[in-house]
Every structure is written in C-alpha cells, then in structure tokens.
Amino acid sequence: MIRRGGRFIRKFYASGYIIALILVMISTAAIPCLAADEIPSSKQADMPLILLQIQADVQGNLNDLDLDVADAAQNLSTAGLEGTAARKVLRKLLETNSNLVSAATFGNNGKIIAVECKGCKGGEGANIRSQEHIAYVLKTKNPVFSKEFMLVKGYNGTALAYPVFSPRGELLGGVIAGVVPDKLMNALVAPQIQFDMNNGSSITDYSFWLMHLDGLIAYDRHR
C-alpha cells in the first residue's frame, strides 16, 4: 500500500493481476517451425526488452487506475453514494481514466445504487453482494482487484472495488470500476509488437498473450 493525502491506498502489482509465470509470452509467430536455438539472436535479444517495457506500462496503468478509483472513493465519502453528486463523481472517474468502461456505487447491503457506463445503462437496484469481490470489500473494508466476471455491458472483464466511508468513518458501501483487459492491453501491446488494432495484422514477427495466475487466458492478441 502507498500513502496519499493522509490515507493509505492499496498499490497493485502487475505480477499479481494478469501476469502468469513471467508476465507474458512472446513468440516469433512468423517462424513457428524453428526450435528455440534456431531463432535469430537479434529476435531473442529483443524479447526481454519488449517484455520489460510492457511490464512497466502495465504497472503504470494499474497504478493510475488504483489512484483514480481511490480518489473517487474519497470524493464519494462527502458526495454520498446516490444522486447527482455521486453520478458526477462516477462520470469524472470514467473521463479521467480511459481504461474504464463502467463505474458504480453500491450500498453496505450489496445493492447497486448509481451506475455510469460507456455505451450501456441500467443496473441500479441489482444485488451484487454474492460477487466475490463485493463480499470481500464489505467484509474486510479493503480494496480489491477482482477475478474475471461478467460486466454490466454483457462481456467479461475485471473490476477494482474500493470501500467508501462516511466522514465519521462508517462504512457506507463502495465504488466499483469495470475494466476490459483486451481494451487496456491492446493499447499497451500494439506499440511494442507493432500490430494494427483495427485488423490485427502484425508488422513484426512477435505474438503475445497473458494468463491469470489460475491459468485462465486473460489476453490473447490473436483471439
């Protein structure tokens, strides 16, 4: 955790989020029949550098995401979890971080109170207490990055949830922000292995994928 503005904020490490053994797997897709010792040395030398750059970019984006949601939780402490003021905080969160696709507040009973979403609407009143990350926030009063689950928009993603406390320190509920890994990773990977995000065509010989620690593929550029 890191300390910011008199409060502690959880710092997320890329190695614990969507990183498997060493962060990513990169292969020379254009020469799949070659053994590892037959791959040109220049390509082998480039791969660790590409990995390190992507790792740094992922870590930086996760840190920014963490701080943005933490700020929203702090602002909701005074704005409240419902009404115009709460929606203003949620809209600002979506505008501040382009990697987010949705943001919502939920009460200490686990029900969604307010939702702001890019390209979708609705969800208020739904009880999400049974979701693992929501139950964790309400029980421990700590922030958490979720496993992959179905977002409001109807496709899989992950979410960062933070508890929201009243100025007197009482747990009001929380704020949850949805992230689509493909959207975030495409923007980070494309510049490094040089592929067209619109049609998926590669300029280089590299392929790329990521895996959750539980073995679930979180991102595959060729998917």
N, C-alpha and C positions, 0 to 999 in steps of 0.2 A: 504494500500500500504506500501511497505517497501523501504528503500533507499539502493541502492547498487551502488558502483562505481560512485557516483556523479549523479545518475539518479534515478527516482522513478520507482518502479516495482510493479505492482498490485499483491497483495497476495490473493490467492483464498482460501476460507474456504470450507471445505468439506460439511458443512451444507447447502451451497447454490448451490451445484453442483448436486450430485445424491443422496442426502440424503432426505428422507421424514421426518416423524414425529420425530424419534429419531436416525436416521442413518440407521438402518437395522432392519429386522425382523428375529429372530431366533426361531425355534420351535423344539420340540422333535419329529422328523418325525417317529421314530420307535414306538412311543406310542400315536398315534393320537386320540385315543378314551378317553384319560384321560382328566378330567377337570383340569383347571389351578392349583386348590388347591390339586390335586392328583399327580402332577408331583413331583418326588423326590426332596427334598430340596437341595440336592447337585447339581442337574442339574440347579435348579433355581438360585442358588448362582453363578454358573459358567457363566451363560448367560451374566450378566452385564460386567463381566471381559473380556469375549470374544468380546463383543461389543466395549468396550473401546480400546482394543488392535487393532481391525480392524479400528476403527475411527482414532487412532493415525497413523496407517500405511497408510491409505488413505490420510490423511492430509499431511504426509511427502512426499508421492509420488506426490501429486498435487503441493506442494511447489517446489519440484525438477523440475517438468515439467515446471512450471511457470518460474523459473530462467533460465532453459536451453533455452526456446524459447525467453526469454528476451535477453539473451546473443547473440543468433542468429540474432535477430533484430539489436542489436548494431553492430555486425560484418558486417551485410549487409549494414549498413549505409555507410561504406567505400568501401566494395566489390562491391556494386551495386546489382541490382535485376536480372541480367541476365549474361549469360556467364559462363566460367569455374570457376571464383572466387565465384560466387553465388552458383553454384552447389556444390562446395567444402564445403561451409558453411552448406548447407542443408544436405549433406551426413554426416558431422560431427555431426549435430543435431540428426540424426537417430541413429548414432553409440553411441552417448552419452547417450541417453535415450531409453531403450529397449521397453518402453510402447508405443512409437510412431510407426505408420505404414506408414506415408507419411508426406512429408513436401514440401511446395511450396511457391513461391513468386508471388505476384500479384501487378499490377500497380495501380496508382490512378484512372484509368479508370475501374478498376474491372476485368481486364483480367489476366489470369494466364500467368506468364512469364516463370518460370522454375519449374520443378517437380522432386523430388526424391521420390521413393516409393519402399517399400519392396514387391517384387513379382508382380509389375504392372508397366506400363509405359504409357506415353501419358498424354494428358490433357492440354498441352500448347496451349494458344490462346483462351481457353474457357472463356466466360464472366460469372463470378460468382457474379457480383455486386448485383444481386437480392437476394442473400442469406442474411438472416437477420444479421448474424454476420459480414459479409464482409461490408455490408452497414453501420453497426454500427461503425466499425473501421474507414472507410473513412469519415464518418460524424463527429464523436466525437474525432478522433485521439487518442482513448484509446483502450487498450487491452480488449478482451472479451473471455469468455468460451461459446461455442455455445450450443444450444439445439441439440438433436439427429437429424442427417440428413444422406443422402446417400453419402458415401465417394467415392473417385475415384476408389477404389477396388471393388465397387459394393455391399457393405453391410453397414448397419447403424453404425454410430459412432458419436463421438463428436470431436470438434476441438478447439484449442486455437489459436487465431489470435492476432498478435501484429502489430502496425504501424511501418513503417520504415521511418526514416527521413534522409535527406542529412546532411552532416557536417554543413551546413548553417541553418539547422532547417526546411527545406522544406519537405513536405510530399511526399515521393516517391511512396508509396504504403504500402505493408505489407508482413508479412510472416504468413503462416498458417500451423499448425501441427495437423495431424489427430490421434485420439486415439480410440481404440476399447474397450469399457468398460469391455466386457467379458474377454479379454486378461489381462487387468490390474487387475481386481478383482479376477480372478482365482488364480493368483499368490499370492495375499494377503489373500484370504479366505482359500485356501487349507491347509496351515499350522495350522490355528486356529481351524477349524472344522474337519480337517483330512479327506479329500476325495482325491481320485485319479483323477488327472486332465485328464488322458488319457481315463478312462472308466466311471468316475463319481461316482464310488462306495464309500460309506461312511464307515468310521471306527467308527465314533461317531454317536450319535442319533440326531444331530442337522441339521436343514435345514436353508437356508439363501437366502434372496432376498433384493433388493434395489429398491427404487422408486424415480423418479423425483418429484419435488415439484408440477408439474402439474398432477400427477397421473400416468404417463407413467412408466411402469416397465423398469428399466434400466439394471437390472441384476437379473437373477434367476438361481441358480445353477442347478436346475432340468430341465431347459429348453433345 
